[in-house]
Amino acid sequence: MAGGSVLHIGFNNVVLKSRIIAVVNAGANPIRRLVEKAKESGKLIDATSGRKTRSVIFTDADFIVLSSLQPQRLIERLEHEK
């Protein structure tokens, strides 16, 4: 993964920080609809390892990544690792 630092999103999964647009809570209905659309179009990456989805990460490549970590925890990691 040359060319950028990574954000650890749990269970040895990472996302390039430079590609992240937003980190949001997975609980809202509009977010759930976007996740379903991404799943249907093949643009969903499930990195929860079977756990409950707590965060949804939007990337600049129109991919949506699911994480089992709380959004606040991911945001803290983003800010701490800069």
PyMOL Python script that loads the backbone (N, CA, C, O; Angstrom):
from pymol import cmd

cmd.read_pdbstr("""\
ATOM      1  N   MET A   1       0.821  -1.183   0.000  1.00  0.00           N
ATOM      2  CA  MET A   1       0.000   0.000   0.000  1.00  0.00           C
ATOM      3  C   MET A   1       0.864   1.246   0.000  1.00  0.00           C
ATOM      4  O   MET A   1       0.758   2.104   0.876  1.00  0.00           O
ATOM      5  N   ALA A   2       1.694   1.319  -0.974  1.00  0.00           N
ATOM      6  CA  ALA A   2       2.583   2.465  -1.072  1.00  0.00           C
ATOM      7  C   ALA A   2       1.798   3.731  -1.372  1.00  0.00           C
ATOM      8  O   ALA A   2       0.777   3.686  -2.058  1.00  0.00           O
ATOM      9  N   GLY A   3       2.263   4.842  -0.866  1.00  0.00           N
ATOM     10  CA  GLY A   3       1.667   6.117  -1.206  1.00  0.00           C
ATOM     11  C   GLY A   3       0.662   6.649  -0.198  1.00  0.00           C
ATOM     12  O   GLY A   3      -0.012   7.638  -0.484  1.00  0.00           O
ATOM     13  N   GLY A   4       0.536   6.038   0.958  1.00  0.00           N
ATOM     14  CA  GLY A   4      -0.381   6.594   1.932  1.00  0.00           C
ATOM     15  C   GLY A   4      -0.414   5.794   3.213  1.00  0.00           C
ATOM     16  O   GLY A   4      -0.104   4.603   3.244  1.00  0.00           O
ATOM     17  N   SER A   5      -0.800   6.484   4.269  1.00  0.00           N
ATOM     18  CA  SER A   5      -0.916   5.794   5.547  1.00  0.00           C
ATOM     19  C   SER A   5      -2.291   5.129   5.631  1.00  0.00           C
ATOM     20  O   SER A   5      -3.213   5.481   4.895  1.00  0.00           O
ATOM     21  N   VAL A   6      -2.407   4.179   6.527  1.00  0.00           N
ATOM     22  CA  VAL A   6      -3.630   3.394   6.622  1.00  0.00           C
ATOM     23  C   VAL A   6      -4.316   3.582   7.962  1.00  0.00           C
ATOM     24  O   VAL A   6      -3.680   3.911   8.964  1.00  0.00           O
ATOM     25  N   LEU A   7      -5.617   3.369   7.962  1.00  0.00           N
ATOM     26  CA  LEU A   7      -6.427   3.390   9.171  1.00  0.00           C
ATOM     27  C   LEU A   7      -6.816   1.954   9.476  1.00  0.00           C
ATOM     28  O   LEU A   7      -7.432   1.283   8.647  1.00  0.00           O
ATOM     29  N   HIS A   8      -6.459   1.483  10.658  1.00  0.00           N
ATOM     30  CA  HIS A   8      -6.837   0.143  11.084  1.00  0.00           C
ATOM     31  C   HIS A   8      -8.298   0.183  11.524  1.00  0.00           C
ATOM     32  O   HIS A   8      -8.665   0.939  12.423  1.00  0.00           O
ATOM     33  N   ILE A   9      -9.128  -0.644  10.880  1.00  0.00           N
ATOM     34  CA  ILE A   9     -10.566  -0.617  11.143  1.00  0.00           C
ATOM     35  C   ILE A   9     -11.046  -1.868  11.867  1.00  0.00           C
ATOM     36  O   ILE A   9     -12.249  -2.107  11.971  1.00  0.00           O
ATOM     37  N   GLY A  10     -10.105  -2.665  12.366  1.00  0.00           N
ATOM     38  CA  GLY A  10     -10.444  -3.851  13.139  1.00  0.00           C
ATOM     39  C   GLY A  10     -10.174  -5.140  12.398  1.00  0.00           C
ATOM     40  O   GLY A  10     -10.294  -5.204  11.174  1.00  0.00           O
ATOM     41  N   PHE A  11      -9.805  -6.176  13.152  1.00  0.00           N
ATOM     42  CA  PHE A  11      -9.579  -7.525  12.634  1.00  0.00           C
ATOM     43  C   PHE A  11      -8.556  -7.556  11.498  1.00  0.00           C
ATOM     44  O   PHE A  11      -8.750  -8.236  10.491  1.00  0.00           O
ATOM     45  N   ASN A  12      -7.467  -6.810  11.674  1.00  0.00           N
ATOM     46  CA  ASN A  12      -6.374  -6.738  10.706  1.00  0.00           C
ATOM     47  C   ASN A  12      -6.803  -6.219   9.340  1.00  0.00           C
ATOM     48  O   ASN A  12      -6.216  -6.583   8.321  1.00  0.00           O
ATOM     49  N   ASN A  13      -7.816  -5.377   9.319  1.00  0.00           N
ATOM     50  CA  ASN A  13      -8.276  -4.738   8.089  1.00  0.00           C
ATOM     51  C   ASN A  13      -7.891  -3.266   8.134  1.00  0.00           C
ATOM     52  O   ASN A  13      -7.907  -2.639   9.193  1.00  0.00           O
ATOM     53  N   VAL A  14      -7.545  -2.724   6.970  1.00  0.00           N
ATOM     54  CA  VAL A  14      -7.147  -1.328   6.891  1.00  0.00           C
ATOM     55  C   VAL A  14      -7.784  -0.657   5.681  1.00  0.00           C
ATOM     56  O   VAL A  14      -8.178  -1.317   4.719  1.00  0.00           O
ATOM     57  N   VAL A  15      -7.878   0.667   5.750  1.00  0.00           N
ATOM     58  CA  VAL A  15      -8.336   1.505   4.649  1.00  0.00           C
ATOM     59  C   VAL A  15      -7.318   2.626   4.502  1.00  0.00           C
ATOM     60  O   VAL A  15      -6.832   3.161   5.498  1.00  0.00           O
ATOM     61  N   LEU A  16      -6.997   2.982   3.268  1.00  0.00           N
ATOM     62  CA  LEU A  16      -6.098   4.111   3.061  1.00  0.00           C
ATOM     63  C   LEU A  16      -6.759   5.396   3.555  1.00  0.00           C
ATOM     64  O   LEU A  16      -7.878   5.718   3.156  1.00  0.00           O
ATOM     65  N   LYS A  17      -6.074   6.113   4.409  1.00  0.00           N
ATOM     66  CA  LYS A  17      -6.626   7.355   4.966  1.00  0.00           C
ATOM     67  C   LYS A  17      -6.945   8.373   3.879  1.00  0.00           C
ATOM     68  O   LYS A  17      -7.938   9.095   3.969  1.00  0.00           O
ATOM     69  N   SER A  18      -6.118   8.429   2.872  1.00  0.00           N
ATOM     70  CA  SER A  18      -6.303   9.424   1.815  1.00  0.00           C
ATOM     71  C   SER A  18      -7.553   9.168   0.978  1.00  0.00           C
ATOM     72  O   SER A  18      -7.984  10.053   0.239  1.00  0.00           O
ATOM     73  N   ARG A  19      -8.141   7.985   1.077  1.00  0.00           N
ATOM     74  CA  ARG A  19      -9.326   7.632   0.283  1.00  0.00           C
ATOM     75  C   ARG A  19     -10.629   7.813   1.055  1.00  0.00           C
ATOM     76  O   ARG A  19     -11.708   7.706   0.472  1.00  0.00           O
ATOM     77  N   ILE A  20     -10.546   8.087   2.359  1.00  0.00           N
ATOM     78  CA  ILE A  20     -11.743   8.194   3.198  1.00  0.00           C
ATOM     79  C   ILE A  20     -12.402   9.555   3.016  1.00  0.00           C
ATOM     80  O   ILE A  20     -11.752  10.597   3.099  1.00  0.00           O
ATOM     81  N   ILE A  21     -13.708   9.520   2.765  1.00  0.00           N
ATOM     82  CA  ILE A  21     -14.506  10.747   2.663  1.00  0.00           C
ATOM     83  C   ILE A  21     -15.253  10.998   3.967  1.00  0.00           C
ATOM     84  O   ILE A  21     -15.307  12.126   4.456  1.00  0.00           O
ATOM     85  N   ALA A  22     -15.840   9.915   4.535  1.00  0.00           N
ATOM     86  CA  ALA A  22     -16.641  10.069   5.748  1.00  0.00           C
ATOM     87  C   ALA A  22     -16.647   8.781   6.553  1.00  0.00           C
ATOM     88  O   ALA A  22     -16.528   7.682   6.010  1.00  0.00           O
ATOM     89  N   VAL A  23     -16.789   8.947   7.872  1.00  0.00           N
ATOM     90  CA  VAL A  23     -16.991   7.827   8.795  1.00  0.00           C
ATOM     91  C   VAL A  23     -18.265   8.154   9.557  1.00  0.00           C
ATOM     92  O   VAL A  23     -18.336   9.165  10.256  1.00  0.00           O
ATOM     93  N   VAL A  24     -19.276   7.293   9.420  1.00  0.00           N
ATOM     94  CA  VAL A  24     -20.582   7.588  10.023  1.00  0.00           C
ATOM     95  C   VAL A  24     -21.099   6.400  10.816  1.00  0.00           C
ATOM     96  O   VAL A  24     -20.634   5.271  10.661  1.00  0.00           O
ATOM     97  N   ASN A  25     -22.075   6.684  11.671  1.00  0.00           N
ATOM     98  CA  ASN A  25     -22.739   5.655  12.451  1.00  0.00           C
ATOM     99  C   ASN A  25     -23.634   4.834  11.531  1.00  0.00           C
ATOM    100  O   ASN A  25     -24.289   5.385  10.646  1.00  0.00           O
ATOM    101  N   ALA A  26     -23.665   3.536  11.734  1.00  0.00           N
ATOM    102  CA  ALA A  26     -24.406   2.641  10.854  1.00  0.00           C
ATOM    103  C   ALA A  26     -25.899   2.571  11.174  1.00  0.00           C
ATOM    104  O   ALA A  26     -26.650   1.927  10.441  1.00  0.00           O
ATOM    105  N   GLY A  27     -26.337   3.207  12.232  1.00  0.00           N
ATOM    106  CA  GLY A  27     -27.708   3.031  12.695  1.00  0.00           C
ATOM    107  C   GLY A  27     -28.796   3.752  11.935  1.00  0.00           C
ATOM    108  O   GLY A  27     -29.951   3.329  11.999  1.00  0.00           O
ATOM    109  N   ALA A  28     -28.492   4.807  11.227  1.00  0.00           N
ATOM    110  CA  ALA A  28     -29.533   5.605  10.577  1.00  0.00           C
ATOM    111  C   ALA A  28     -30.087   4.913   9.329  1.00  0.00           C
ATOM    112  O   ALA A  28     -29.343   4.278   8.581  1.00  0.00           O
ATOM    113  N   ASN A  29     -31.377   5.039   9.115  1.00  0.00           N
ATOM    114  CA  ASN A  29     -32.017   4.407   7.966  1.00  0.00           C
ATOM    115  C   ASN A  29     -31.450   4.858   6.621  1.00  0.00           C
ATOM    116  O   ASN A  29     -31.266   4.016   5.743  1.00  0.00           O
ATOM    117  N   PRO A  30     -31.163   6.150   6.417  1.00  0.00           N
ATOM    118  CA  PRO A  30     -30.581   6.529   5.129  1.00  0.00           C
ATOM    119  C   PRO A  30     -29.226   5.862   4.863  1.00  0.00           C
ATOM    120  O   PRO A  30     -28.905   5.533   3.721  1.00  0.00           O
ATOM    121  N   ILE A  31     -28.443   5.667   5.914  1.00  0.00           N
ATOM    122  CA  ILE A  31     -27.151   4.990   5.772  1.00  0.00           C
ATOM    123  C   ILE A  31     -27.374   3.530   5.420  1.00  0.00           C
ATOM    124  O   ILE A  31     -26.678   2.978   4.568  1.00  0.00           O
ATOM    125  N   ARG A  32     -28.343   2.903   6.074  1.00  0.00           N
ATOM    126  CA  ARG A  32     -28.658   1.507   5.777  1.00  0.00           C
ATOM    127  C   ARG A  32     -29.076   1.327   4.321  1.00  0.00           C
ATOM    128  O   ARG A  32     -28.711   0.337   3.686  1.00  0.00           O
ATOM    129  N   ARG A  33     -29.842   2.285   3.790  1.00  0.00           N
ATOM    130  CA  ARG A  33     -30.251   2.208   2.382  1.00  0.00           C
ATOM    131  C   ARG A  33     -29.044   2.329   1.456  1.00  0.00           C
ATOM    132  O   ARG A  33     -28.953   1.618   0.456  1.00  0.00           O
ATOM    133  N   LEU A  34     -28.125   3.223   1.786  1.00  0.00           N
ATOM    134  CA  LEU A  34     -26.914   3.365   0.975  1.00  0.00           C
ATOM    135  C   LEU A  34     -26.073   2.094   1.016  1.00  0.00           C
ATOM    136  O   LEU A  34     -25.504   1.693   0.000  1.00  0.00           O
ATOM    137  N   VAL A  35     -25.992   1.462   2.179  1.00  0.00           N
ATOM    138  CA  VAL A  35     -25.254   0.207   2.313  1.00  0.00           C
ATOM    139  C   VAL A  35     -25.897  -0.869   1.440  1.00  0.00           C
ATOM    140  O   VAL A  35     -25.196  -1.619   0.761  1.00  0.00           O
ATOM    141  N   GLU A  36     -27.222  -0.946   1.455  1.00  0.00           N
ATOM    142  CA  GLU A  36     -27.927  -1.940   0.644  1.00  0.00           C
ATOM    143  C   GLU A  36     -27.687  -1.707  -0.845  1.00  0.00           C
ATOM    144  O   GLU A  36     -27.478  -2.662  -1.594  1.00  0.00           O
ATOM    145  N   LYS A  37     -27.714  -0.454  -1.279  1.00  0.00           N
ATOM    146  CA  LYS A  37     -27.433  -0.144  -2.688  1.00  0.00           C
ATOM    147  C   LYS A  37     -26.008  -0.540  -3.062  1.00  0.00           C
ATOM    148  O   LYS A  37     -25.770  -1.075  -4.145  1.00  0.00           O
ATOM    149  N   ALA A  38     -25.061  -0.275  -2.161  1.00  0.00           N
ATOM    150  CA  ALA A  38     -23.667  -0.645  -2.426  1.00  0.00           C
ATOM    151  C   ALA A  38     -23.521  -2.161  -2.523  1.00  0.00           C
ATOM    152  O   ALA A  38     -22.755  -2.665  -3.344  1.00  0.00           O
ATOM    153  N   LYS A  39     -24.248  -2.874  -1.694  1.00  0.00           N
ATOM    154  CA  LYS A  39     -24.198  -4.338  -1.729  1.00  0.00           C
ATOM    155  C   LYS A  39     -24.722  -4.857  -3.065  1.00  0.00           C
ATOM    156  O   LYS A  39     -24.131  -5.752  -3.669  1.00  0.00           O
ATOM    157  N   GLU A  40     -25.821  -4.293  -3.512  1.00  0.00           N
ATOM    158  CA  GLU A  40     -26.422  -4.707  -4.785  1.00  0.00           C
ATOM    159  C   GLU A  40     -25.515  -4.416  -5.969  1.00  0.00           C
ATOM    160  O   GLU A  40     -25.510  -5.165  -6.946  1.00  0.00           O
ATOM    161  N   SER A  41     -24.749  -3.336  -5.892  1.00  0.00           N
ATOM    162  CA  SER A  41     -23.886  -2.952  -7.013  1.00  0.00           C
ATOM    163  C   SER A  41     -22.465  -3.493  -6.899  1.00  0.00           C
ATOM    164  O   SER A  41     -21.628  -3.208  -7.756  1.00  0.00           O
ATOM    165  N   GLY A  42     -22.179  -4.272  -5.849  1.00  0.00           N
ATOM    166  CA  GLY A  42     -20.847  -4.846  -5.694  1.00  0.00           C
ATOM    167  C   GLY A  42     -19.809  -3.873  -5.183  1.00  0.00           C
ATOM    168  O   GLY A  42     -18.612  -4.087  -5.373  1.00  0.00           O
ATOM    169  N   LYS A  43     -20.248  -2.809  -4.537  1.00  0.00           N
ATOM    170  CA  LYS A  43     -19.337  -1.778  -4.026  1.00  0.00           C
ATOM    171  C   LYS A  43     -19.240  -1.784  -2.503  1.00  0.00           C
ATOM    172  O   LYS A  43     -18.818  -0.795  -1.906  1.00  0.00           O
ATOM    173  N   LEU A  44     -19.629  -2.895  -1.871  1.00  0.00           N
ATOM    174  CA  LEU A  44     -19.611  -2.998  -0.413  1.00  0.00           C
ATOM    175  C   LEU A  44     -18.488  -3.926   0.022  1.00  0.00           C
ATOM    176  O   LEU A  44     -18.315  -5.016  -0.525  1.00  0.00           O
ATOM    177  N   ILE A  45     -17.727  -3.478   1.014  1.00  0.00           N
ATOM    178  CA  ILE A  45     -16.678  -4.294   1.617  1.00  0.00           C
ATOM    179  C   ILE A  45     -17.031  -4.472   3.087  1.00  0.00           C
ATOM    180  O   ILE A  45     -17.062  -3.504   3.848  1.00  0.00           O
ATOM    181  N   ASP A  46     -17.296  -5.707   3.481  1.00  0.00           N
ATOM    182  CA  ASP A  46     -17.668  -6.010   4.863  1.00  0.00           C
ATOM    183  C   ASP A  46     -16.419  -6.455   5.621  1.00  0.00           C
ATOM    184  O   ASP A  46     -15.911  -7.555   5.408  1.00  0.00           O
ATOM    185  N   ALA A  47     -15.933  -5.590   6.504  1.00  0.00           N
ATOM    186  CA  ALA A  47     -14.732  -5.885   7.295  1.00  0.00           C
ATOM    187  C   ALA A  47     -15.086  -6.110   8.763  1.00  0.00           C
ATOM    188  O   ALA A  47     -14.274  -5.844   9.648  1.00  0.00           O
ATOM    189  N   THR A  48     -16.298  -6.599   9.020  1.00  0.00           N
ATOM    190  CA  THR A  48     -16.752  -6.777  10.393  1.00  0.00           C
ATOM    191  C   THR A  48     -16.417  -8.142  10.979  1.00  0.00           C
ATOM    192  O   THR A  48     -16.553  -8.340  12.187  1.00  0.00           O
ATOM    193  N   SER A  49     -15.991  -9.065  10.169  1.00  0.00           N
ATOM    194  CA  SER A  49     -15.710 -10.439  10.614  1.00  0.00           C
ATOM    195  C   SER A  49     -16.904 -11.050  11.352  1.00  0.00           C
ATOM    196  O   SER A  49     -16.738 -11.758  12.346  1.00  0.00           O
ATOM    197  N   GLY A  50     -18.096 -10.769  10.855  1.00  0.00           N
ATOM    198  CA  GLY A  50     -19.305 -11.339  11.438  1.00  0.00           C
ATOM    199  C   GLY A  50     -19.850 -10.606  12.642  1.00  0.00           C
ATOM    200  O   GLY A  50     -20.881 -11.000  13.187  1.00  0.00           O
ATOM    201  N   ARG A  51     -19.189  -9.556  13.066  1.00  0.00           N
ATOM    202  CA  ARG A  51     -19.669  -8.778  14.222  1.00  0.00           C
ATOM    203  C   ARG A  51     -20.716  -7.758  13.773  1.00  0.00           C
ATOM    204  O   ARG A  51     -20.966  -7.590  12.580  1.00  0.00           O
ATOM    205  N   LYS A  52     -21.314  -7.090  14.737  1.00  0.00           N
ATOM    206  CA  LYS A  52     -22.296  -6.053  14.453  1.00  0.00           C
ATOM    207  C   LYS A  52     -21.620  -4.871  13.765  1.00  0.00           C
ATOM    208  O   LYS A  52     -20.540  -4.439  14.167  1.00  0.00           O
ATOM    209  N   THR A  53     -22.267  -4.358  12.725  1.00  0.00           N
ATOM    210  CA  THR A  53     -21.741  -3.185  12.027  1.00  0.00           C
ATOM    211  C   THR A  53     -22.042  -1.940  12.847  1.00  0.00           C
ATOM    212  O   THR A  53     -23.198  -1.655  13.161  1.00  0.00           O
ATOM    213  N   ARG A  54     -20.992  -1.200  13.190  1.00  0.00           N
ATOM    214  CA  ARG A  54     -21.159   0.026  13.970  1.00  0.00           C
ATOM    215  C   ARG A  54     -20.763   1.266  13.188  1.00  0.00           C
ATOM    216  O   ARG A  54     -21.267   2.358  13.451  1.00  0.00           O
ATOM    217  N   SER A  55     -19.853   1.100  12.218  1.00  0.00           N
ATOM    218  CA  SER A  55     -19.389   2.237  11.424  1.00  0.00           C
ATOM    219  C   SER A  55     -19.478   1.919   9.949  1.00  0.00           C
ATOM    220  O   SER A  55     -19.296   0.780   9.520  1.00  0.00           O
ATOM    221  N   VAL A  56     -19.765   2.963   9.184  1.00  0.00           N
ATOM    222  CA  VAL A  56     -19.766   2.862   7.731  1.00  0.00           C
ATOM    223  C   VAL A  56     -18.771   3.897   7.224  1.00  0.00           C
ATOM    224  O   VAL A  56     -18.856   5.078   7.561  1.00  0.00           O
ATOM    225  N   ILE A  57     -17.828   3.437   6.411  1.00  0.00           N
ATOM    226  CA  ILE A  57     -16.774   4.301   5.878  1.00  0.00           C
ATOM    227  C   ILE A  57     -17.024   4.487   4.382  1.00  0.00           C
ATOM    228  O   ILE A  57     -17.105   3.515   3.631  1.00  0.00           O
ATOM    229  N   PHE A  58     -17.146   5.742   3.962  1.00  0.00           N
ATOM    230  CA  PHE A  58     -17.328   6.063   2.559  1.00  0.00           C
ATOM    231  C   PHE A  58     -15.981   6.445   1.967  1.00  0.00           C
ATOM    232  O   PHE A  58     -15.220   7.196   2.576  1.00  0.00           O
ATOM    233  N   THR A  59     -15.684   5.924   0.775  1.00  0.00           N
ATOM    234  CA  THR A  59     -14.410   6.226   0.125  1.00  0.00           C
ATOM    235  C   THR A  59     -14.645   7.038  -1.148  1.00  0.00           C
ATOM    236  O   THR A  59     -15.758   7.098  -1.671  1.00  0.00           O
ATOM    237  N   ASP A  60     -13.583   7.650  -1.626  1.00  0.00           N
ATOM    238  CA  ASP A  60     -13.682   8.463  -2.834  1.00  0.00           C
ATOM    239  C   ASP A  60     -13.830   7.628  -4.106  1.00  0.00           C
ATOM    240  O   ASP A  60     -14.050   8.185  -5.182  1.00  0.00           O
ATOM    241  N   ALA A  61     -13.714   6.324  -4.002  1.00  0.00           N
ATOM    242  CA  ALA A  61     -13.879   5.427  -5.148  1.00  0.00           C
ATOM    243  C   ALA A  61     -15.285   4.811  -5.157  1.00  0.00           C
ATOM    244  O   ALA A  61     -15.521   3.816  -5.842  1.00  0.00           O
ATOM    245  N   ASP A  62     -16.213   5.399  -4.401  1.00  0.00           N
ATOM    246  CA  ASP A  62     -17.598   4.941  -4.304  1.00  0.00           C
ATOM    247  C   ASP A  62     -17.741   3.571  -3.655  1.00  0.00           C
ATOM    248  O   ASP A  62     -18.765   2.911  -3.832  1.00  0.00           O
ATOM    249  N   PHE A  63     -16.748   3.139  -2.919  1.00  0.00           N
ATOM    250  CA  PHE A  63     -16.875   1.918  -2.135  1.00  0.00           C
ATOM    251  C   PHE A  63     -17.333   2.291  -0.742  1.00  0.00           C
ATOM    252  O   PHE A  63     -17.016   3.369  -0.236  1.00  0.00           O
ATOM    253  N   ILE A  64     -18.079   1.392  -0.127  1.00  0.00           N
ATOM    254  CA  ILE A  64     -18.508   1.552   1.252  1.00  0.00           C
ATOM    255  C   ILE A  64     -17.909   0.397   2.036  1.00  0.00           C
ATOM    256  O   ILE A  64     -18.030  -0.764   1.643  1.00  0.00           O
ATOM    257  N   VAL A  65     -17.257   0.725   3.155  1.00  0.00           N
ATOM    258  CA  VAL A  65     -16.595  -0.272   3.991  1.00  0.00           C
ATOM    259  C   VAL A  65     -17.301  -0.316   5.342  1.00  0.00           C
ATOM    260  O   VAL A  65     -17.529   0.719   5.968  1.00  0.00           O
ATOM    261  N   LEU A  66     -17.643  -1.524   5.782  1.00  0.00           N
ATOM    262  CA  LEU A  66     -18.287  -1.703   7.075  1.00  0.00           C
ATOM    263  C   LEU A  66     -17.256  -2.099   8.117  1.00  0.00           C
ATOM    264  O   LEU A  66     -16.375  -2.918   7.857  1.00  0.00           O
ATOM    265  N   SER A  67     -17.375  -1.506   9.308  1.00  0.00           N
ATOM    266  CA  SER A  67     -16.477  -1.830  10.412  1.00  0.00           C
ATOM    267  C   SER A  67     -17.292  -2.096  11.665  1.00  0.00           C
ATOM    268  O   SER A  67     -18.376  -1.542  11.844  1.00  0.00           O
ATOM    269  N   SER A  68     -16.761  -2.948  12.526  1.00  0.00           N
ATOM    270  CA  SER A  68     -17.442  -3.229  13.793  1.00  0.00           C
ATOM    271  C   SER A  68     -16.997  -2.281  14.909  1.00  0.00           C
ATOM    272  O   SER A  68     -17.495  -2.370  16.031  1.00  0.00           O
ATOM    273  N   LEU A  69     -16.070  -1.385  14.611  1.00  0.00           N
ATOM    274  CA  LEU A  69     -15.634  -0.407  15.606  1.00  0.00           C
ATOM    275  C   LEU A  69     -16.566   0.809  15.590  1.00  0.00           C
ATOM    276  O   LEU A  69     -17.149   1.146  14.560  1.00  0.00           O
ATOM    277  N   GLN A  70     -16.692   1.452  16.741  1.00  0.00           N
ATOM    278  CA  GLN A  70     -17.509   2.654  16.839  1.00  0.00           C
ATOM    279  C   GLN A  70     -16.906   3.783  15.990  1.00  0.00           C
ATOM    280  O   GLN A  70     -15.684   3.873  15.871  1.00  0.00           O
ATOM    281  N   PRO A  71     -17.748   4.643  15.397  1.00  0.00           N
ATOM    282  CA  PRO A  71     -17.221   5.750  14.598  1.00  0.00           C
ATOM    283  C   PRO A  71     -16.249   6.631  15.383  1.00  0.00           C
ATOM    284  O   PRO A  71     -15.226   7.056  14.847  1.00  0.00           O
ATOM    285  N   GLN A  72     -16.561   6.905  16.638  1.00  0.00           N
ATOM    286  CA  GLN A  72     -15.695   7.764  17.447  1.00  0.00           C
ATOM    287  C   GLN A  72     -14.299   7.164  17.588  1.00  0.00           C
ATOM    288  O   GLN A  72     -13.302   7.886  17.574  1.00  0.00           O
ATOM    289  N   ARG A  73     -14.236   5.859  17.721  1.00  0.00           N
ATOM    290  CA  ARG A  73     -12.937   5.192  17.849  1.00  0.00           C
ATOM    291  C   ARG A  73     -12.128   5.331  16.558  1.00  0.00           C
ATOM    292  O   ARG A  73     -10.921   5.572  16.599  1.00  0.00           O
ATOM    293  N   LEU A  74     -12.795   5.178  15.420  1.00  0.00           N
ATOM    294  CA  LEU A  74     -12.106   5.325  14.139  1.00  0.00           C
ATOM    295  C   LEU A  74     -11.639   6.767  13.942  1.00  0.00           C
ATOM    296  O   LEU A  74     -10.537   7.006  13.448  1.00  0.00           O
ATOM    297  N   ILE A  75     -12.472   7.711  14.324  1.00  0.00           N
ATOM    298  CA  ILE A  75     -12.108   9.127  14.193  1.00  0.00           C
ATOM    299  C   ILE A  75     -10.915   9.442  15.086  1.00  0.00           C
ATOM    300  O   ILE A  75     -10.008  10.169  14.679  1.00  0.00           O
ATOM    301  N   GLU A  76     -10.911   8.898  16.304  1.00  0.00           N
ATOM    302  CA  GLU A  76      -9.763   9.099  17.197  1.00  0.00           C
ATOM    303  C   GLU A  76      -8.495   8.538  16.571  1.00  0.00           C
ATOM    304  O   GLU A  76      -7.433   9.156  16.653  1.00  0.00           O
ATOM    305  N   ARG A  77      -8.600   7.376  15.952  1.00  0.00           N
ATOM    306  CA  ARG A  77      -7.432   6.787  15.291  1.00  0.00           C
ATOM    307  C   ARG A  77      -6.971   7.645  14.120  1.00  0.00           C
ATOM    308  O   ARG A  77      -5.771   7.799  13.895  1.00  0.00           O
ATOM    309  N   LEU A  78      -7.918   8.203  13.376  1.00  0.00           N
ATOM    310  CA  LEU A  78      -7.565   9.076  12.258  1.00  0.00           C
ATOM    311  C   LEU A  78      -6.797  10.303  12.759  1.00  0.00           C
ATOM    312  O   LEU A  78      -5.778  10.685  12.185  1.00  0.00           O
ATOM    313  N   GLU A  79      -7.296  10.908  13.827  1.00  0.00           N
ATOM    314  CA  GLU A  79      -6.677  12.113  14.365  1.00  0.00           C
ATOM    315  C   GLU A  79      -5.358  11.811  15.056  1.00  0.00           C
ATOM    316  O   GLU A  79      -4.411  12.590  14.950  1.00  0.00           O
ATOM    317  N   HIS A  80      -5.284  10.703  15.754  1.00  0.00           N
ATOM    318  CA  HIS A  80      -4.087  10.354  16.530  1.00  0.00           C
ATOM    319  C   HIS A  80      -2.914   9.979  15.628  1.00  0.00           C
ATOM    320  O   HIS A  80      -1.769  10.299  15.945  1.00  0.00           O
ATOM    321  N   GLU A  81      -3.175   9.322  14.536  1.00  0.00           N
ATOM    322  CA  GLU A  81      -2.122   8.804  13.684  1.00  0.00           C
ATOM    323  C   GLU A  81      -1.653   9.788  12.626  1.00  0.00           C
ATOM    324  O   GLU A  81      -0.836   9.426  11.780  1.00  0.00           O
ATOM    325  N   LYS A  82      -2.142  11.015  12.648  1.00  0.00           N
ATOM    326  CA  LYS A  82      -1.722  11.995  11.631  1.00  0.00           C
ATOM    327  C   LYS A  82      -0.287  12.419  11.835  1.00  0.00           C
ATOM    328  O   LYS A  82       0.230  13.236  11.073  1.00  0.00           O
TER     329      LYS A  82
END
""", "prot")
cmd.dss("prot")
cmd.show_as("cartoon", "prot")
cmd.util.cbc("prot")
cmd.orient("prot")
